[in-house]
Amino acid sequence: MNKYFPSILWVSALLWTGCQSYETHFYVRTVSPIPLGDTIFVAGSSEALGGWNPHKVPLDRVNDSVWTISLKNLDKGYSYKFTLGTWQNEALVRDTKPYSDLHGVRGATHQHIVEKFCIPERASKGKITGMVQTIVAVKDKNGSVSARDVVIWLPPGYVQEKSRRYPVLYMHDGQNIFIPVHSSGGQDWEIDETMDSLITREGYPPAIVVGVFCAEDGNQRRKEYSNTPEGDAYRRYFIESVMLFVNETFRTLPGPENTMIGGSSMGGASSFYLATYFPSVFGAGLCFSPAWKVKTGHGLVVDMLSEWKKAKYPMPRPLYVDNGGVGLETTLQPGIDDFLKIARREQQKSKAIYTWRWEATHEHSEAYWAQRFPAAFVWAVDQLPENSAFKKTTIGK
């Protein structure tokens, strides 16, 4: 790749990397010249990368085709992309999955060739399996949270067995769980395929799955999924408006033994919060790559564990936790390690039913959460009480 860049840049990069390993360097060459008046920006998960703001961190123009920037204070691991200032002009980077997140570690030197900037043309993978209904703009009865779309997956037999009622799994970031064209990078969690297989092939009782779309603004999403005033309002909306609507509209079973909550990243942190502080509502939590203790950008510092400490460590029973080991996943590790120290101690006191799974090669993405979801769901179901309609031994009527 070096032949595409002026050699002096690479000599400088080596010198800088050797002398100042705490700096991270980005070099971009564009196939077509960038007109004067346009600027390339880097946006990413670290606050130093603008917290996914596509117009906050500009690169320096070396010439019309070569751009560079060196940054300090990046997280240990991070994800990033390049834009021309908006997400409607996102970079298509050579030799990578089209329009997917790029990943790095603090102190690295990144060299990329950009084919073009355009509206992302993400190829969706997979399909919708079973019956999925979209409820548009479910309103907050308290008027504090903007209306959200809600997607409902109904299990095999729901239409035919009109007297049967079903347990429910609720998921954050509902746009990513069933429908490829709505999900990040065109890859959904494939929960519809997983649930259909568990029910029709593995003998698990049918269950309903509900996905609640997140806020369109990324920073608002992070606030709503955290322990902030916006998060308090969102949780009221989730329980008092979304769940009320679902229970009134579909044939659900009541009780925490029949209700689980799950999500990833900030959605994993929110799932932990709901399962922890609302045990009369949720009987289990599925926390994929939970962002318990991170700087998210825009001045928001998430620290759910300090509040948990003040509450004397209430533990959801059961609680599933996992994470990967690549890119942004490494930034989440310190918070997860802090949680695990406490969870192990509480488990020795017989106060905790939890498990943790670590996958060294997994990135922070829907593709890897999809891989881990089946085992996570089965483990949680196995830990639920015998009267749970999720369990194989329960008829569920």
C-alpha positions in Angstrom: 0.0 0.0 0.0 3.0 2.3 0.6 3.4 3.0 -3.1 0.3 5.1 -3.1 1.6 7.7 -0.6 4.6 10.1 -0.7 7.5 8.2 0.9 8.3 11.2 3.2 5.0 10.6 5.0 5.9 7.0 5.7 9.4 8.0 7.0 7.8 10.5 9.2 5.2 8.0 10.4 7.9 5.6 11.5 9.8 8.3 13.3 6.7 9.6 15.1 5.6 6.0 16.0 9.0 5.2 17.4 9.3 8.4 19.5 5.7 9.1 20.5 3.9 5.8 20.7 1.0 7.4 22.5 0.0 9.2 19.3 -2.2 7.5 16.8 -1.7 8.4 13.1 -4.2 8.3 10.2 -3.1 8.6 6.6 -5.7 8.6 3.8 -5.2 8.6 0.0 -8.2 9.2 -2.2 -8.4 7.7 -5.7 -9.9 11.0 -7.0 -8.7 14.4 -5.9 -10.8 16.2 -3.2 -11.8 19.6 -4.4 -10.8 22.7 -2.6 -13.5 23.6 -0.1 -14.1 20.0 0.9 -12.5 18.3 3.9 -12.1 14.7 5.0 -13.1 14.0 8.6 -12.5 11.0 10.8 -15.4 10.0 13.2 -15.3 7.3 15.7 -16.2 5.8 19.1 -13.5 7.7 21.1 -14.1 11.2 22.3 -10.9 12.2 20.6 -12.5 10.9 17.4 -15.5 13.1 17.9 -17.9 10.6 19.3 -19.2 9.6 15.8 -19.8 13.3 14.9 -19.1 13.2 11.1 -18.1 16.9 11.0 -15.9 17.4 14.1 -12.4 16.0 13.6 -10.9 17.2 10.2 -7.8 15.7 8.6 -5.0 17.9 7.3 -4.7 18.2 3.6 -1.2 17.3 2.3 -2.3 17.6 -1.3 -5.6 17.0 -3.1 -5.3 13.2 -2.6 -3.4 12.7 0.6 -4.7 13.6 4.1 -3.4 13.0 7.5 -4.0 13.5 11.2 -2.2 12.5 14.5 -4.3 12.2 17.7 -3.6 11.8 21.3 -5.8 10.5 24.1 -7.6 7.8 22.1 -9.1 4.9 24.0 -7.1 1.7 24.0 -9.4 0.3 21.3 -11.7 2.2 19.0 -13.8 2.1 15.9 -13.8 4.8 13.2 -14.9 5.9 9.7 -14.1 8.7 7.3 -16.6 11.2 5.8 -16.7 14.5 3.9 -18.6 16.0 6.9 -21.9 14.1 6.7 -23.0 10.5 6.8 -24.4 11.1 3.3 -20.7 11.3 2.1 -19.2 8.3 3.8 -15.9 6.7 2.6 -15.7 3.5 0.7 -12.4 2.1 1.9 -10.4 -0.3 -0.2 -9.8 -3.8 1.0 -12.5 -3.6 3.8 -16.1 -4.6 4.1 -18.0 -1.8 2.4 -19.0 1.0 4.8 -18.3 -1.1 7.9 -16.6 0.3 11.0 -12.7 0.2 10.9 -10.9 -0.8 14.1 -7.7 0.3 15.8 -5.6 0.3 18.9 -4.0 3.4 20.6 -0.6 4.2 19.1 -1.2 2.5 15.8 -0.5 4.0 12.3 -3.5 3.6 9.9 -3.1 3.7 6.2 -6.2 3.7 4.0 -7.1 4.2 0.4 -10.6 5.7 -0.2 -12.3 4.7 -3.5 -15.0 7.3 -3.2 -17.3 9.2 -0.9 -21.1 8.7 -1.3 -24.3 7.6 0.3 -23.6 4.2 1.8 -24.9 1.4 -0.4 -25.0 -1.4 2.2 -25.8 -4.8 0.8 -28.2 -6.5 3.2 -27.6 -10.1 4.2 -30.1 -12.6 5.3 -33.9 -12.5 5.2 -36.9 -12.2 7.5 -38.0 -15.6 8.9 -41.5 -15.9 10.3 -44.1 -13.2 11.0 -42.7 -9.7 11.9 -44.9 -6.8 12.5 -43.8 -3.2 12.7 -45.7 -0.8 15.0 -44.9 2.7 13.8 -44.2 5.5 16.3 -45.4 4.1 19.7 -45.9 7.2 21.8 -44.7 8.0 25.3 -47.7 8.5 27.5 -45.6 10.8 29.7 -44.6 12.9 26.7 -40.9 12.8 27.6 -39.5 10.5 24.9 -39.9 10.7 21.2 -42.1 8.0 19.6 -40.3 4.9 18.5 -41.0 2.2 16.0 -41.4 -1.3 17.6 -40.9 -4.6 15.7 -42.7 -7.7 16.9 -41.7 -11.3 16.0 -44.5 -13.7 16.5 -43.6 -17.4 16.9 -44.9 -20.3 14.8 -48.4 -21.2 15.8 -49.3 -17.7 17.1 -52.1 -17.2 14.6 -53.5 -20.7 14.8 -53.4 -21.2 18.6 -55.6 -18.3 19.5 -56.0 -19.0 23.2 -52.3 -19.5 23.9 -50.2 -16.8 25.6 -46.4 -16.4 25.3 -43.3 -15.3 27.2 -41.5 -12.2 25.8 -37.9 -11.3 25.1 -37.4 -7.5 24.7 -34.4 -6.2 22.8 -32.9 -2.7 22.6 -31.8 -1.3 19.1 -34.7 -3.1 17.6 -33.8 -1.9 14.1 -30.9 -4.3 14.1 -32.4 -7.6 15.3 -34.7 -8.9 12.5 -34.6 -6.8 9.3 -31.3 -6.6 7.4 -32.2 -3.4 5.4 -32.7 -1.6 8.7 -29.6 -2.8 10.5 -26.1 -1.6 10.8 -24.0 -2.6 7.7 -26.9 -4.7 6.4 -26.3 -7.4 9.0 -29.0 -8.1 11.6 -28.8 -10.3 14.7 -30.8 -13.1 12.9 -32.9 -13.5 16.1 -35.9 -14.5 14.0 -33.9 -17.4 12.4 -32.5 -18.4 15.8 -35.8 -18.4 17.6 -37.5 -20.3 14.7 -34.8 -23.0 14.9 -35.0 -23.3 18.7 -38.7 -23.7 18.6 -39.2 -25.9 15.6 -36.0 -28.0 15.8 -34.8 -27.9 19.4 -38.2 -28.1 21.2 -38.1 -24.8 23.0 -41.6 -23.3 23.7 -42.6 -20.5 21.4 -41.9 -17.0 22.6 -42.5 -13.4 21.3 -39.6 -11.1 20.6 -40.0 -7.4 20.7 -37.4 -4.9 19.4 -37.6 -1.2 20.3 -35.9 1.2 17.9 -33.3 3.5 19.4 -33.2 7.3 19.1 -32.0 8.4 15.7 -29.4 10.7 17.2 -26.5 8.6 18.5 -25.7 10.8 21.5 -29.4 10.8 22.5 -29.3 7.0 22.3 -26.3 6.8 24.6 -28.0 9.1 27.1 -31.2 7.1 27.0 -29.4 3.8 27.5 -27.3 5.2 30.4 -28.0 6.2 34.0 -28.9 9.8 33.2 -32.2 11.8 33.5 -32.8 10.9 29.8 -32.2 7.3 30.7 -34.8 7.5 33.5 -37.3 8.9 31.1 -36.6 6.2 28.5 -37.0 3.4 31.0 -40.4 4.8 32.1 -41.3 4.9 28.4 -40.1 1.3 27.9 -42.1 -0.1 30.8 -45.1 2.1 31.0 -45.7 2.7 27.3 -44.0 0.1 25.1 -44.6 -2.9 27.3 -48.1 -1.8 28.2 -48.9 -1.5 24.4 -47.4 -5.0 23.8 -49.3 -6.6 26.6 -52.6 -5.0 25.5 -52.1 -5.9 21.8 -50.5 -9.3 21.9 -51.1 -12.5 23.9 -48.3 -12.2 26.4 -47.7 -13.9 29.7 -47.1 -11.7 32.8 -44.4 -11.9 35.4 -40.6 -11.7 35.4 -40.2 -15.4 34.9 -41.8 -14.8 31.5 -40.0 -11.6 30.6 -36.3 -11.1 29.5 -34.4 -8.1 28.4 -31.3 -7.9 26.1 -29.1 -5.6 24.1 -25.6 -4.8 23.0 -23.0 -2.1 23.9 -25.0 0.8 25.5 -28.1 -1.4 24.9 -26.3 -4.1 27.0 -25.7 -1.6 29.8 -29.3 -0.6 29.6 -30.4 -4.2 29.8 -28.3 -4.7 32.9 -29.9 -1.6 34.5 -33.5 -2.7 33.7 -32.9 -6.3 34.9 -31.1 -5.0 38.1 -33.4 -2.3 39.3 -36.7 -3.7 37.9 -36.6 -7.4 39.1 -40.4 -7.5 39.4 -40.6 -6.8 35.6 -37.6 -8.6 34.1 -36.5 -12.1 35.1 -33.2 -12.2 33.2 -30.8 -9.9 31.4 -28.7 -10.6 28.3 -25.8 -8.1 28.1 -23.7 -8.3 24.9 -20.6 -6.2 25.0 -22.0 -4.0 27.8 -20.6 -0.4 27.9 -20.7 -0.1 31.7 -17.8 2.3 32.1 -16.7 4.3 29.1 -16.3 7.8 27.7 -18.7 8.0 24.8 -18.0 11.5 23.4 -19.9 14.7 23.6 -18.9 15.0 27.2 -20.9 11.9 28.3 -19.1 9.6 30.7 -20.9 6.4 31.4 -20.4 4.8 34.8 -23.1 2.5 35.8 -21.0 0.6 38.3 -20.6 3.4 40.8 -24.4 3.6 41.2 -24.5 -0.2 41.4 -22.0 0.0 44.3 -24.1 2.5 46.2 -27.1 0.2 45.8 -25.0 -2.6 47.4 -24.7 -4.7 44.2 -28.1 -6.0 43.4 -27.7 -8.9 41.0 -30.2 -9.9 38.3 -30.8 -13.7 38.4 -29.8 -14.8 35.9 -27.4 -12.4 34.0 -25.5 -13.3 30.8 -22.5 -11.1 29.9 -20.0 -11.3 27.1 -17.6 -9.3 25.0 -15.0 -9.6 22.2 -11.3 -8.7 22.1 -10.9 -6.5 19.0 -11.2 -2.7 18.5 -13.9 -1.0 20.5 -14.4 -4.2 22.6 -11.0 -3.6 24.3 -12.3 -0.2 25.6 -15.2 -2.0 27.3 -13.0 -4.5 29.1 -12.0 -2.4 32.1 -15.7 -1.9 33.0 -16.4 -5.6 32.5 -13.5 -6.6 34.6 -14.7 -4.4 37.4 -18.1 -6.0 37.2 -16.7 -9.5 37.2 -14.7 -8.9 40.4 -17.9 -8.0 42.2 -20.0 -10.7 40.5 -17.6 -13.5 41.5 -17.7 -12.3 45.1 -21.5 -12.2 45.1 -21.6 -15.6 43.5 -19.7 -17.0 46.4 -22.4 -15.6 48.6 -25.0 -17.4 46.5 -26.4 -14.0 45.5 -25.5 -14.2 41.8 -26.4 -16.4 38.9 -24.3 -15.2 36.0 -22.0 -16.3 33.2 -19.4 -14.4 31.2 -18.1 -15.3 27.7 -15.1 -13.8 26.0 -14.3 -14.2 22.4 -10.8 -12.9 21.5 -11.4 -12.5 17.8 -14.8 -10.9 17.9 -15.4 -7.3 16.9 -18.1 -4.9 18.1 -20.7 -5.7 15.5 -24.1 -7.3 14.8 -22.4 -10.2 13.0 -20.7 -11.3 16.2 -23.6 -10.7 18.5 -25.7 -12.8 16.1 -23.1 -15.6 16.6 -23.3 -15.4 20.4 -27.1 -14.9 20.8 -28.2 -18.6 20.5 -26.0 -19.8 23.4 -26.8 -16.8 25.5 -30.6 -17.3 25.2 -30.4 -21.0 25.9 -28.2 -20.4 29.0 -30.5 -17.8 30.4 -33.6 -20.0 29.8 -31.9 -22.9 31.6 -31.4 -20.7 34.7 -35.0 -19.5 34.9 -37.4 -21.0 37.5 -39.3 -24.1 36.5 -42.6 -22.1 36.2 -41.2 -20.0 33.3 -42.9 -20.5 30.0 -39.5 -20.1 28.3 -38.4 -23.5 29.6 -38.8 -26.7 27.6 -40.6 -28.4 30.5 -43.4 -25.8 30.5 -46.3 -26.0 28.2 -46.8 -22.2 28.1 -50.6 -22.1 27.8 
